[in-house]
Amino acid sequence: MVICKLLGSNLKLYLDDQRPAPPGWELAKTADDAIELLRTGNVVELSLDYDLGDPAYGTGLQVLTWLESALEEGRVRMPRMSAHSASPLGRRRLEAQIEWLEQRFTRQT
Protein backbone atom coordinates (compact mmCIF):
# COMPACT_ATOMS: atom_id res chain seq x y z
CA MET A 1 0.00 0.00 0.00
CA VAL A 2 1.24 3.45 -0.84
CA ILE A 3 0.15 6.22 1.47
CA CYS A 4 -1.28 8.56 -1.12
CA LYS A 5 -3.11 11.03 1.05
CA LEU A 6 -2.04 13.32 3.83
CA LEU A 7 -2.71 11.56 7.12
CA GLY A 8 -3.50 13.50 10.26
CA SER A 9 -1.56 13.31 13.47
CA ASN A 10 -4.28 11.39 15.32
CA LEU A 11 -4.78 8.34 13.13
CA LYS A 12 -7.07 5.50 14.18
CA LEU A 13 -5.97 2.30 12.45
CA TYR A 14 -8.30 -0.66 11.84
CA LEU A 15 -6.66 -3.89 10.63
CA ASP A 16 -9.12 -6.24 8.95
CA ASP A 17 -9.27 -8.16 5.68
CA GLN A 18 -13.08 -8.32 5.43
CA ARG A 19 -14.88 -5.79 7.60
CA PRO A 20 -14.94 -2.09 6.67
CA ALA A 21 -13.32 0.37 9.02
CA PRO A 22 -15.66 2.28 11.31
CA PRO A 23 -16.19 5.96 10.47
CA GLY A 24 -13.09 7.97 11.34
CA TRP A 25 -10.73 4.99 11.11
CA GLU A 26 -8.14 4.18 8.42
CA LEU A 27 -8.38 0.63 7.05
CA ALA A 28 -5.37 -1.65 6.57
CA LYS A 29 -6.03 -5.08 5.04
CA THR A 30 -2.59 -6.64 5.61
CA ALA A 31 -0.04 -6.65 8.40
CA ASP A 32 2.42 -4.85 6.11
CA ASP A 33 -0.11 -2.10 5.39
CA ALA A 34 -0.73 -1.63 9.11
CA ILE A 35 2.99 -1.48 9.85
CA GLU A 36 3.47 1.11 7.09
CA LEU A 37 0.87 3.33 8.75
CA LEU A 38 2.31 2.72 12.23
CA ARG A 39 5.70 3.86 10.92
CA THR A 40 4.26 7.35 10.36
CA GLY A 41 4.17 7.78 14.13
CA ASN A 42 0.64 9.19 13.86
CA VAL A 43 -1.37 6.18 15.08
CA VAL A 44 -3.11 6.86 18.40
CA GLU A 45 -5.57 3.95 18.28
CA LEU A 46 -5.14 0.47 16.86
CA SER A 47 -7.85 -2.18 16.48
CA LEU A 48 -6.67 -5.59 15.30
CA ASP A 49 -8.11 -8.61 13.57
CA TYR A 50 -6.06 -11.75 14.09
CA ASP A 51 -6.58 -13.84 10.94
CA LEU A 52 -6.25 -11.83 7.73
CA GLY A 53 -7.36 -14.63 5.41
CA ASP A 54 -4.36 -15.41 3.22
CA PRO A 55 -1.19 -16.31 5.16
CA ALA A 56 0.69 -13.90 2.89
CA TYR A 57 -1.28 -11.03 4.49
CA GLY A 58 0.13 -11.79 7.94
CA THR A 59 -1.70 -11.55 11.25
CA GLY A 60 -2.53 -8.98 13.86
CA LEU A 61 0.04 -10.67 16.09
CA GLN A 62 2.77 -9.85 13.57
CA VAL A 63 1.79 -6.18 13.82
CA LEU A 64 2.16 -6.34 17.61
CA THR A 65 5.57 -8.01 17.27
CA TRP A 66 6.71 -5.16 15.01
CA LEU A 67 5.19 -2.62 17.42
CA GLU A 68 7.14 -4.08 20.34
CA SER A 69 10.41 -3.58 18.49
CA ALA A 70 9.47 -0.05 17.42
CA LEU A 71 8.52 0.86 21.00
CA GLU A 72 11.80 -0.53 22.34
CA GLU A 73 13.70 1.62 19.86
CA GLY A 74 11.60 4.73 20.54
CA ARG A 75 10.37 4.98 16.93
CA VAL A 76 6.66 5.21 17.81
CA ARG A 77 4.42 6.01 20.76
CA MET A 78 2.13 3.49 22.41
CA PRO A 79 -1.34 3.66 20.82
CA ARG A 80 -4.54 2.62 22.56
CA MET A 81 -5.14 -0.93 21.38
CA SER A 82 -7.95 -3.44 21.11
CA ALA A 83 -8.74 -6.71 19.37
CA HIS A 84 -11.90 -7.21 17.32
CA SER A 85 -11.14 -10.64 15.86
CA ALA A 86 -14.03 -13.07 15.35
CA SER A 87 -11.66 -15.93 16.22
CA PRO A 88 -11.89 -16.60 19.98
CA LEU A 89 -8.35 -18.03 20.12
CA GLY A 90 -6.96 -15.25 17.94
CA ARG A 91 -8.65 -12.59 20.05
CA ARG A 92 -7.25 -14.09 23.26
CA ARG A 93 -3.74 -14.16 21.78
CA LEU A 94 -4.02 -10.53 20.67
CA GLU A 95 -5.45 -9.40 24.01
CA ALA A 96 -2.68 -11.17 25.93
CA GLN A 97 -0.01 -9.50 23.79
CA ILE A 98 -1.70 -6.10 24.08
CA GLU A 99 -1.86 -6.46 27.87
CA TRP A 100 1.81 -7.43 27.98
CA LEU A 101 2.82 -4.45 25.84
CA GLU A 102 0.76 -2.08 27.97
CA GLN A 103 2.44 -3.40 31.12
CA ARG A 104 5.89 -3.17 29.58
CA PHE A 105 5.67 0.26 27.97
CA THR A 106 4.24 3.48 29.32
CA ARG A 107 1.27 4.58 27.24
CA GLN A 108 1.98 7.96 25.64
CA THR A 109 -0.90 9.66 23.89
BELWOLIN-V738674 format. One record per residue. N is the residue number from 1. RES is the residue in three letters. SS is DSSP state (@ for helix, = for strand, . for the rest). PHI is phi as a letter, one per 30 degrees, with the letter a starting at -180 (* if undefined). D_LAST is the distance of its C-alpha to the last C-alpha in Angstrom with 2 decimals. Layout:
BEGIN
n=N res=RES ss=SS phi=PHI d_last=D_LAST
n=N res=RES ss=SS phi=PHI d_last=D_LAST
END
This chain:
BEGIN
n=1 res=MET ss=. phi=* d_last=25.79
n=2 res=VAL ss=. phi=c d_last=25.59
n=3 res=ILE ss=. phi=d d_last=22.71
n=4 res=CYS ss=. phi=c d_last=25.03
n=5 res=LYS ss=. phi=b d_last=22.99
n=6 res=LEU ss=. phi=d d_last=20.42
n=7 res=LEU ss=. phi=c d_last=16.98
n=8 res=GLY ss=. phi=d d_last=14.40
n=9 res=SER ss=. phi=d d_last=11.07
n=10 res=ASN ss=. phi=b d_last=9.37
n=11 res=LEU ss== phi=d d_last=11.51
n=12 res=LYS ss== phi=c d_last=12.24
n=13 res=LEU ss== phi=c d_last=14.52
n=14 res=TYR ss== phi=c d_last=17.51
n=15 res=LEU ss== phi=c d_last=19.82
n=16 res=ASP ss=. phi=a d_last=23.32
n=17 res=ASP ss=. phi=d d_last=26.82
n=18 res=GLN ss=. phi=b d_last=28.51
n=19 res=ARG ss=. phi=d d_last=26.45
n=20 res=PRO ss=. phi=d d_last=25.14
n=21 res=ALA ss=. phi=d d_last=21.49
n=22 res=PRO ss=. phi=d d_last=20.76
n=23 res=PRO ss=. phi=e d_last=20.68
n=24 res=GLY ss=. phi=i d_last=17.57
n=25 res=TRP ss=. phi=c d_last=16.79
n=26 res=GLU ss== phi=c d_last=17.94
n=27 res=LEU ss== phi=c d_last=20.53
n=28 res=ALA ss== phi=b d_last=21.17
n=29 res=LYS ss=. phi=c d_last=24.48
n=30 res=THR ss=. phi=b d_last=24.55
n=31 res=ALA ss=@ phi=d d_last=22.51
n=32 res=ASP ss=@ phi=d d_last=23.20
n=33 res=ASP ss=@ phi=d d_last=21.94
n=34 res=ALA ss=@ phi=d d_last=18.60
n=35 res=ILE ss=@ phi=d d_last=18.34
n=36 res=GLU ss=@ phi=e d_last=19.35
n=37 res=LEU ss=@ phi=d d_last=16.51
n=38 res=LEU ss=@ phi=d d_last=13.95
n=39 res=ARG ss=. phi=d d_last=15.67
n=40 res=THR ss=. phi=d d_last=14.66
n=41 res=GLY ss=. phi=i d_last=11.15
n=42 res=ASN ss=. phi=c d_last=10.16
n=43 res=VAL ss== phi=d d_last=9.49
n=44 res=VAL ss== phi=c d_last=6.55
n=45 res=GLU ss== phi=b d_last=9.27
n=46 res=LEU ss== phi=b d_last=12.32
n=47 res=SER ss== phi=c d_last=15.61
n=48 res=LEU ss== phi=c d_last=18.43
n=49 res=ASP ss=. phi=c d_last=22.19
n=50 res=TYR ss=. phi=d d_last=24.11
n=51 res=ASP ss== phi=c d_last=27.43
n=52 res=LEU ss=. phi=c d_last=27.42
n=53 res=GLY ss=. phi=i d_last=31.20
n=54 res=ASP ss=. phi=d d_last=32.68
n=55 res=PRO ss=@ phi=e d_last=32.03
n=56 res=ALA ss=@ phi=d d_last=31.61
n=57 res=TYR ss=@ phi=d d_last=28.37
n=58 res=GLY ss=. phi=i d_last=26.75
n=59 res=THR ss== phi=b d_last=24.71
n=60 res=GLY ss=@ phi=d d_last=21.23
n=61 res=LEU ss=@ phi=d d_last=21.80
n=62 res=GLN ss=@ phi=d d_last=22.38
n=63 res=VAL ss=@ phi=d d_last=18.97
n=64 res=LEU ss=@ phi=d d_last=17.46
n=65 res=THR ss=@ phi=d d_last=19.95
n=66 res=TRP ss=@ phi=d d_last=18.88
n=67 res=LEU ss=@ phi=d d_last=15.16
n=68 res=GLU ss=@ phi=e d_last=16.31
n=69 res=SER ss=@ phi=d d_last=18.23
n=70 res=ALA ss=@ phi=d d_last=15.61
n=71 res=LEU ss=@ phi=d d_last=13.22
n=72 res=GLU ss=@ phi=e d_last=16.36
n=73 res=GLU ss=. phi=d d_last=17.15
n=74 res=GLY ss=. phi=i d_last=13.84
n=75 res=ARG ss=. phi=d d_last=14.05
n=76 res=VAL ss=. phi=b d_last=10.67
n=77 res=ARG ss=. phi=c d_last=7.17
n=78 res=MET ss=. phi=d d_last=7.03
n=79 res=PRO ss=. phi=d d_last=6.76
n=80 res=ARG ss== phi=d d_last=8.04
n=81 res=MET ss== phi=b d_last=11.68
n=82 res=SER ss== phi=a d_last=15.14
n=83 res=ALA ss== phi=c d_last=18.71
n=84 res=HIS ss=. phi=b d_last=21.19
n=85 res=SER ss=. phi=d d_last=24.12
n=86 res=ALA ss=. phi=d d_last=27.61
n=87 res=SER ss=. phi=d d_last=28.81
n=88 res=PRO ss=@ phi=e d_last=28.74
n=89 res=LEU ss=@ phi=d d_last=28.92
n=90 res=GLY ss=@ phi=d d_last=26.32
n=91 res=ARG ss=@ phi=d d_last=23.88
n=92 res=ARG ss=@ phi=d d_last=24.60
n=93 res=ARG ss=@ phi=d d_last=24.08
n=94 res=LEU ss=@ phi=d d_last=20.68
n=95 res=GLU ss=@ phi=d d_last=19.60
n=96 res=ALA ss=@ phi=d d_last=21.01
n=97 res=GLN ss=@ phi=d d_last=19.19
n=98 res=ILE ss=@ phi=d d_last=15.78
n=99 res=GLU ss=@ phi=d d_last=16.63
n=100 res=TRP ss=@ phi=d d_last=17.79
n=101 res=LEU ss=@ phi=d d_last=14.72
n=102 res=GLU ss=@ phi=d d_last=12.54
n=103 res=GLN ss=@ phi=d d_last=15.30
n=104 res=ARG ss=@ phi=d d_last=15.59
n=105 res=PHE ss=. phi=c d_last=12.17
n=106 res=THR ss=. phi=d d_last=9.70
n=107 res=ARG ss=. phi=d d_last=6.46
n=108 res=GLN ss=. phi=b d_last=3.77
n=109 res=THR ss=. phi=b d_last=0.00
END
